[in-house]
């Protein structure tokens, strides 16, 4: 994961992303990656639940 923090409190998943960061171009080259889970990943402390997240902006 890049620039993604996740936590679960009770029944609420909180996702934290610093929107000031950049991690280079996307594979297509059309966008700049701000945050990514780099595919599907497990939600912390929750069995059988996954998340896939991409945060990006146009070049």
N, C-alpha and C positions, 0 to 999 in steps of 0.2 A: 504494500500500500504506500501511496505517496500523499502526504498532507491530509490524511483522514484519521480522525479519532472517533471511536464509537464507544458508547457506554449504555448499559441498560439499567434503569432504576424502576423497579416494580414492573409495570407493563409498558414502559415507554423507552424506545430506542432514541438516543440522542446522537447526532452526527455533527462533528465539529470540523470545519474546513477554514483555513486561513486563505481568504480570497486575494491576498496581496502576492502570493507566491506563484511562480510559473515553472513548469518542468519541460519546456521545449515543445516542439511541434508534434501534432498527432501523426499517425501513420499516413494519412492522406495529405498532410501538409496544409490543410485548410484552417486548422484551429490550433490554439495554444492550450496545453493541458495545465489546469490549475490543481486538480486533485483526482485521484483514481484509486479504486481498489484493485486494479489490474486484473479484472475478471471477477467472477463470483467468489465470495469469501464468506466464512461463517460469521453470523451475528454472535458477538461475545455472550457467553453464559446462557444461550438459548439453543437447545438441541434441535437439529434438523432444519434450522432456518438460515437462509443465505441472503446476501445482498450483493448487488453489482452496482457500482457508482462511478460515474464520470462527470467531472465538472470541467468545463472548458469555455473558452471565449474565441471569437473570430480574430484572425490576424489583422 
